[in-house]
Amino acid sequence: MIERRLWKNGKTVAWTVRYRDPTGRQRSKAFTRRRDAEAYEDEISSRLRRGDWLDPRRGEVTLASVWEEYERAGTGHLRATTRQNYRAAWRNVDPYLGRWRVNRLEQADVADWIESLRRQKGAETVRQAHRVLCLVIDYAIQTRRLTTNPARGVRLPRRPPARERILTVDQVHSLVQRMGSQGDLVLAMTYLGLRWSELAALKVSDVDLTRRRVRVVERATEVGGRMDVAAPKSRASQRSVAIPSVLSTVLERRVANKPADALVFPAPDGGYLRNGNWRARSGWAAATKELGLEGITPHDLRRTFGSLARSAGADLRWIQRAMGHESITTTARIYAHLYDEELDVVAAALDRLTRSATNGGESA
């Protein structure tokens, strides 16, 4: 029910909505406009009928406190690197929205935050921060603090075009030569297509020279200064990759006279190889700059693997399996730039068919 009341000054009118919650407790909320009170009464009545009424007091907590609870209770099943990425993304949310009461956050507030962050950060950083915000508010919904997520449906900046740094075979082998004793890693990343974390965790027992296969069963990732060793991030990432002839000699040398649990590509101290340390100490920056490849990363060698395989005629489904992509859509998106060249191949094939048909018609 709605009651009309005068404030103590005798002039201001308040419209108070009174109702009983599912426990029988009487509750009320006052409004300065009757239409707002009527809208609220309709909303409360509908929620009570549907059984999804929420105690308003549960939403009177800050977004930062919900994040802390979510991080503690809702991320335990995630990989250490994923949790680290979530924490990094949250640092772009907290200064602007962390003090907001969850039940007072509206879509316009989220849009303002995105616009403010967009002026300071790149599109991908904004999108990652928004994703974590959505996850935190979804957790608030699961814990019955909210019914809808005001972060959903907000317009986000577009992702920039993918930075394509694909090397040619000649560039790869020039880089191998420039890298000296570290050229083995360049060759392995290019012709196995492994992620850095997968290459760092590769053990002698994972290399089958007889069957010419490398098994990917672990990954080693640096998290907060320590190495986190675990199974690959997805079922598709646990796979076998064929060893091309160009890599056979390198792997034979790397596994010779080593125990099964030894690392194939260990750090100088015998531990797991760290990406940043290796790039700093191996001469990577100088070698790539000398070849006019300044700015490329070891991950670009993995992309080069997929590109070279596709250019050589490998089926996209084989490339998906070899690279450990969960979806062939991911593989197709990454290597879409090769389709233009394939269109030329299709056109040439059609030309050959039409010439053959024309010549056959003339001879008849």
Backbone torsions as a table, in degrees:
resi	resn	phi	psi	omega
1	MET	NA	156.7	-179.7
2	ILE	-116.4	129.2	178.7
3	GLU	-112.5	141.5	175.5
4	ARG	-98.9	126.4	-178.6
5	ARG	-135.5	150.8	175.0
6	LEU	-99.7	138.9	174.5
7	TRP	-70.7	171.1	-175.6
8	LYS	-61.2	-23.6	-179.8
9	ASN	-74.9	-7.7	177.5
10	GLY	76.3	3.0	-177.4
11	LYS	-116.6	-43.5	-174.4
12	THR	-81.3	130.6	179.9
13	VAL	-96.5	136.8	174.5
14	ALA	-120.4	140.2	177.8
15	TRP	-111.5	113.9	-173.9
16	THR	-107.1	124.7	176.4
17	VAL	-92.8	124.7	177.5
18	ARG	-117.3	138.8	178.9
19	TYR	-157.9	167.1	176.7
20	ARG	-110.1	132.5	179.6
21	ASP	-77.6	176.4	-176.8
22	PRO	-58.8	-19.8	179.2
23	THR	-88.6	-4.2	-179.1
24	GLY	94.5	-3.2	-179.4
25	ARG	-76.0	135.0	179.3
26	GLN	-80.7	135.6	-180.0
27	ARG	-130.2	161.8	179.9
28	SER	-152.4	156.9	175.2
29	LYS	-150.4	133.7	-175.2
30	ALA	-102.8	147.5	178.4
31	PHE	-135.0	153.9	178.3
32	THR	-87.4	-17.0	179.5
33	ARG	-119.5	136.9	-177.7
34	ARG	-62.0	-39.6	-176.6
35	ARG	-65.2	-32.7	176.4
36	ASP	-67.8	-39.1	178.3
37	ALA	-64.8	-41.5	179.6
38	GLU	-65.0	-41.1	179.1
39	ALA	-63.9	-40.6	179.6
40	TYR	-66.5	-41.2	179.0
41	GLU	-62.0	-41.9	178.1
42	ASP	-62.3	-42.7	-179.4
43	GLU	-63.9	-46.0	-179.4
44	ILE	-63.8	-42.1	-180.0
45	SER	-61.3	-42.2	179.4
46	SER	-64.4	-43.2	-179.4
47	ARG	-65.3	-39.3	178.7
48	LEU	-65.1	-38.6	178.1
49	ARG	-66.3	-40.6	-177.7
50	ARG	-78.6	-17.1	-178.6
51	GLY	82.7	17.7	179.8
52	ASP	-114.6	28.5	176.7
53	TRP	-66.8	141.3	178.3
54	LEU	-118.7	143.6	175.7
55	ASP	-69.4	116.7	-177.6
56	PRO	-55.4	-29.3	-177.6
57	ARG	-66.9	-25.9	-179.3
58	ARG	-68.2	-24.2	178.2
59	GLY	-87.3	-2.7	-179.8
60	GLU	-86.0	50.7	176.8
61	VAL	-128.2	155.7	-178.8
62	THR	-77.8	155.1	176.9
63	LEU	-61.7	-35.5	179.5
64	ALA	-62.0	-38.8	179.7
65	SER	-69.9	-33.7	176.2
66	VAL	-67.6	-39.9	176.5
67	TRP	-58.9	-45.5	-179.2
68	GLU	-60.3	-41.0	178.8
69	GLU	-68.3	-42.1	178.9
70	TYR	-62.5	-44.9	-179.4
71	GLU	-61.9	-36.3	-177.5
72	ARG	-77.0	-41.2	-171.8
73	ALA	-107.4	-19.0	-171.9
74	GLY	-112.1	2.4	-176.9
75	THR	-122.7	6.5	-176.5
76	GLY	-61.4	-27.7	-177.9
77	HIS	-82.5	-7.2	-175.9
78	LEU	-85.6	158.0	176.0
79	ARG	-65.8	154.5	-179.3
80	ALA	-59.6	-38.4	179.9
81	THR	-67.3	-36.2	177.9
82	THR	-65.8	-43.3	178.1
83	ARG	-62.5	-39.8	177.9
84	GLN	-63.1	-41.3	178.2
85	ASN	-65.5	-37.6	178.0
86	TYR	-64.1	-42.5	179.1
87	ARG	-63.4	-40.2	178.1
88	ALA	-63.6	-41.2	179.6
89	ALA	-66.9	-39.3	-179.7
90	TRP	-62.1	-30.4	179.4
91	ARG	-63.3	-16.6	174.8
92	ASN	-92.1	-9.0	178.2
93	VAL	-97.9	-45.2	-169.4
94	ASP	-55.5	-46.7	-176.6
95	PRO	-60.5	-28.6	-175.1
96	TYR	-97.3	-41.6	-172.0
97	LEU	-115.9	-8.2	-173.6
98	GLY	-57.2	-33.9	-176.6
99	ARG	-87.4	-5.3	-178.9
100	TRP	-68.4	141.4	170.5
101	ARG	-71.4	134.8	-174.0
102	VAL	-57.1	-43.2	-175.3
103	ASN	-79.8	1.7	177.9
104	ARG	-110.6	-2.7	-179.6
105	LEU	-77.4	127.7	179.5
106	GLU	-118.5	165.3	-176.8
107	GLN	-59.3	-35.9	179.3
108	ALA	-63.1	-34.9	178.1
109	ASP	-66.6	-40.4	178.3
110	VAL	-65.5	-41.5	179.3
111	ALA	-62.5	-39.7	177.9
112	ASP	-63.2	-42.0	179.0
113	TRP	-63.2	-43.7	180.0
114	ILE	-61.7	-42.7	179.9
115	GLU	-64.3	-41.0	178.5
116	SER	-64.5	-43.5	-178.7
117	LEU	-69.0	-34.1	-178.8
118	ARG	-61.4	-31.1	179.8
119	ARG	-72.2	-18.3	-175.6
120	GLN	-109.3	-27.8	-172.4
121	LYS	-125.9	165.3	177.3
122	GLY	-74.4	165.0	-176.3
123	ALA	-58.9	-42.1	-177.2
124	GLU	-66.8	-36.5	177.3
125	THR	-64.7	-42.1	178.4
126	VAL	-62.3	-45.1	-178.0
127	ARG	-65.1	-38.1	178.1
128	GLN	-66.4	-41.9	178.7
129	ALA	-63.7	-41.7	178.6
130	HIS	-63.2	-40.2	179.9
131	ARG	-60.6	-44.0	179.6
132	VAL	-67.2	-39.0	176.0
133	LEU	-58.2	-45.0	178.8
134	CYS	-59.9	-41.7	-179.9
135	LEU	-64.2	-40.0	-179.8
136	VAL	-66.3	-43.1	179.8
137	ILE	-70.3	-35.5	174.0
138	ASP	-58.8	-38.1	177.6
139	TYR	-65.6	-38.1	177.0
140	ALA	-62.3	-36.0	177.3
141	ILE	-67.9	-43.6	179.8
142	GLN	-61.8	-32.3	-179.1
143	THR	-95.2	19.0	172.5
144	ARG	58.4	47.1	172.6
145	ARG	-106.8	-22.8	-179.4
146	LEU	-143.1	165.3	175.6
147	THR	-111.6	-24.3	-179.9
148	THR	-134.3	160.3	-178.2
149	ASN	-105.7	107.1	-178.4
150	PRO	-69.3	-10.2	179.2
151	ALA	-84.9	-16.8	179.5
152	ARG	-75.8	141.0	176.1
153	GLY	85.5	1.7	178.2
154	VAL	-78.5	140.0	-178.9
155	ARG	-70.8	132.1	-177.9
156	LEU	-114.3	154.8	176.1
157	PRO	-65.7	146.2	-180.0
158	ARG	-71.2	148.3	174.8
159	ARG	-67.8	139.7	176.4
160	PRO	-69.4	156.8	177.2
161	PRO	-57.3	143.7	-179.2
162	ALA	-59.9	138.1	178.7
163	ARG	-82.3	109.2	-177.3
164	GLU	-92.8	113.9	174.8
165	ARG	-127.0	78.1	-179.2
166	ILE	-100.0	129.4	-179.3
167	LEU	-91.4	152.4	171.8
168	THR	-84.1	167.6	177.9
169	VAL	-59.7	-42.1	179.6
170	ASP	-62.3	-41.5	179.6
171	GLN	-64.8	-39.8	178.7
172	VAL	-59.6	-48.2	-175.3
173	HIS	-73.7	-27.8	172.8
174	SER	-66.9	-39.8	178.6
175	LEU	-66.5	-39.6	177.6
176	VAL	-57.8	-44.6	-180.0
177	GLN	-64.8	-43.4	-178.5
178	ARG	-64.9	-29.9	-175.3
179	MET	-82.7	-3.9	176.2
180	GLY	57.8	-126.4	-177.3
181	SER	-65.7	-18.9	179.3
182	GLN	-88.6	-0.2	-180.0
183	GLY	-64.7	-23.2	178.2
184	ASP	-56.9	-41.9	-178.7
185	LEU	-67.0	-39.2	178.2
186	VAL	-60.6	-45.5	-179.2
187	LEU	-64.4	-42.8	-178.3
188	ALA	-66.5	-43.2	-179.8
189	MET	-65.6	-36.7	-177.8
190	THR	-72.0	-40.2	-171.8
191	TYR	-104.4	0.3	169.9
192	LEU	-110.0	-27.0	178.8
193	GLY	72.6	23.2	-179.9
194	LEU	-79.0	153.8	168.6
195	ARG	-70.6	157.0	179.8
196	TRP	-56.0	-45.6	-177.5
197	SER	-61.2	-32.5	179.5
198	GLU	-74.2	-39.5	178.4
199	LEU	-66.6	-39.4	-179.0
200	ALA	-64.6	-29.2	-177.3
201	ALA	-94.6	-1.8	-175.7
202	LEU	-64.5	128.1	180.0
203	LYS	-112.0	162.8	-179.0
204	VAL	-56.5	-38.6	-179.2
205	SER	-66.4	-15.5	179.6
206	ASP	-85.9	-8.5	-176.9
207	VAL	-104.8	116.2	178.3
208	ASP	-110.6	95.7	-176.9
209	LEU	-71.1	-27.3	179.6
210	THR	-68.1	-47.5	179.4
211	ARG	-87.5	-4.8	-179.8
212	ARG	58.2	54.1	-179.4
213	ARG	-136.6	147.1	171.0
214	VAL	-118.1	127.1	178.4
215	ARG	-95.2	133.3	177.0
216	VAL	-104.6	105.7	-175.8
217	VAL	-126.2	-10.0	179.3
218	GLU	-144.0	162.4	172.0
219	ARG	-141.1	147.2	-179.0
220	ALA	-122.5	113.7	-174.9
221	THR	-122.3	140.0	177.7
222	GLU	-82.2	123.3	179.8
223	VAL	-132.4	114.5	178.7
224	GLY	59.3	35.4	177.9
225	GLY	86.3	-5.7	178.5
226	ARG	-118.0	156.6	179.9
227	MET	-90.5	126.0	177.8
228	ASP	-103.5	115.5	-177.8
229	VAL	-110.6	124.4	-177.4
230	ALA	-158.3	-179.3	175.9
231	ALA	-66.8	156.4	177.6
232	PRO	-55.8	163.0	-168.9
233	LYS	-68.1	-19.5	-179.5
234	SER	-147.0	167.2	178.6
235	ARG	-62.8	-36.5	180.0
236	ALA	-65.8	-27.2	-179.0
237	SER	-72.8	-20.3	176.0
238	GLN	-84.8	106.7	-167.3
239	ARG	-154.7	174.6	171.9
240	SER	-116.2	140.3	-178.8
241	VAL	-123.1	137.4	179.6
242	ALA	-71.7	144.1	177.7
243	ILE	-95.9	113.5	177.1
244	PRO	-74.0	157.8	-176.9
245	SER	-57.6	-35.0	-177.1
246	VAL	-61.2	-18.6	-176.2
247	LEU	-106.2	-8.7	-173.7
248	SER	-57.7	-49.2	-176.8
249	THR	-61.6	-41.6	179.6
250	VAL	-60.3	-47.9	-177.6
251	LEU	-69.8	-36.7	176.6
252	GLU	-58.7	-43.7	179.9
253	ARG	-67.9	-37.6	-175.9
254	ARG	-71.5	-29.0	-176.7
255	VAL	-101.0	-9.2	-175.6
256	ALA	-59.9	130.9	174.7
257	ASN	59.0	27.7	177.7
258	LYS	-112.8	147.3	176.3
259	PRO	-66.5	160.0	-174.9
260	ALA	-60.0	-31.6	-176.8
261	ASP	-91.8	6.6	178.5
262	ALA	-75.8	148.9	177.5
263	LEU	-76.6	141.6	178.9
264	VAL	-73.8	-38.4	-179.5
265	PHE	-125.4	74.6	-177.1
266	PRO	-79.4	162.7	171.9
267	ALA	-73.5	165.4	179.4
268	PRO	-53.9	-31.3	-179.8
269	ASP	-87.7	3.6	178.7
270	GLY	93.0	-9.7	-179.7
271	GLY	-86.0	-164.5	-179.4
272	TYR	-73.7	139.2	-178.1
273	LEU	-76.9	128.9	179.5
274	ARG	-100.0	133.7	-175.6
275	ASN	-55.0	-52.7	-176.9
276	GLY	-62.3	-43.9	179.1
277	ASN	-62.7	-43.0	-178.2
278	TRP	-63.5	-44.3	-179.6
279	ARG	-63.5	-36.2	-178.0
280	ALA	-72.3	-33.1	-172.0
281	ARG	-104.2	-12.9	-173.4
282	SER	-89.6	-10.6	-175.4
283	GLY	85.7	19.6	-178.5
284	TRP	-58.5	-49.1	-176.4
285	ALA	-61.1	-45.3	-178.8
286	ALA	-66.0	-41.6	-178.0
287	ALA	-66.2	-44.2	-179.2
288	THR	-68.8	-36.9	178.2
289	LYS	-65.1	-41.3	-179.3
290	GLU	-61.8	-31.1	-178.3
291	LEU	-93.4	5.2	-178.2
292	GLY	74.6	23.5	-178.4
293	LEU	-114.2	26.7	-177.3
294	GLU	-56.6	133.8	178.0
295	GLY	100.7	-14.6	179.1
296	ILE	-72.9	156.0	-179.4
297	THR	-120.6	163.8	175.0
298	PRO	-55.2	-31.7	179.4
299	HIS	-64.6	-27.2	177.2
300	ASP	-64.8	-24.4	176.7
301	LEU	-69.4	-35.3	175.2
302	ARG	-63.9	-43.4	176.5
303	ARG	-62.6	-37.5	179.1
304	THR	-61.8	-39.1	176.8
305	PHE	-54.7	-51.1	-178.8
306	GLY	-63.1	-40.3	-178.9
307	SER	-66.8	-44.3	179.8
308	LEU	-65.6	-39.6	179.5
309	ALA	-64.1	-42.7	179.7
310	ARG	-66.5	-42.6	179.6
311	SER	-63.7	-29.0	179.4
312	ALA	-80.8	-2.2	176.3
313	GLY	102.1	7.0	-180.0
314	ALA	-66.3	139.8	178.1
315	ASP	-64.6	142.5	-177.8
316	LEU	-60.3	-33.2	179.6
317	ARG	-67.6	-34.8	177.0
318	TRP	-67.3	-42.1	179.5
319	ILE	-63.0	-40.7	177.3
320	GLN	-56.7	-47.7	-179.5
321	ARG	-66.1	-43.7	-177.6
322	ALA	-63.9	-34.9	-176.8
323	MET	-91.3	-8.9	176.9
324	GLY	77.0	28.1	175.9
325	HIS	-77.9	135.3	178.4
326	GLU	-68.3	-35.3	-176.6
327	SER	-123.3	140.2	177.0
328	ILE	-68.3	-20.1	176.7
329	THR	-61.7	-39.4	177.6
330	THR	-61.4	-46.5	-179.8
331	THR	-61.5	-45.4	-178.4
332	ALA	-64.0	-38.5	-179.5
333	ARG	-66.7	-42.0	-176.9
334	ILE	-66.1	-37.4	-174.3
335	TYR	-108.5	25.5	178.7
336	ALA	-62.6	-26.6	-177.5
337	HIS	-64.3	-17.8	-179.4
338	LEU	-82.7	-12.8	-175.5
339	TYR	-67.1	-32.3	179.4
340	ASP	-59.6	-41.2	178.2
341	GLU	-66.0	-36.3	-179.8
342	GLU	-69.0	-28.9	175.7
343	LEU	-61.8	-37.6	177.0
344	ASP	-64.2	-38.4	178.4
345	VAL	-64.1	-42.8	178.4
346	VAL	-62.1	-44.7	179.9
347	ALA	-61.2	-41.9	179.4
348	ALA	-63.8	-39.3	178.6
349	ALA	-64.7	-40.3	177.9
350	LEU	-65.5	-37.9	177.1
351	ASP	-60.3	-42.4	-180.0
352	ARG	-64.1	-39.5	179.4
353	LEU	-65.3	-44.1	-178.5
354	THR	-68.4	-36.4	177.2
355	ARG	-64.8	-39.9	179.7
356	SER	-64.3	-41.8	179.9
357	ALA	-66.5	-40.5	-179.8
358	THR	-65.3	-45.8	179.3
359	ASN	-63.3	-38.1	178.8
360	GLY	-65.5	-36.9	179.5
361	GLY	-67.4	-38.5	-178.3
362	GLU	-68.5	-40.0	-177.7
363	SER	-70.2	-27.0	178.3
364	ALA	-69.6	NA	NA
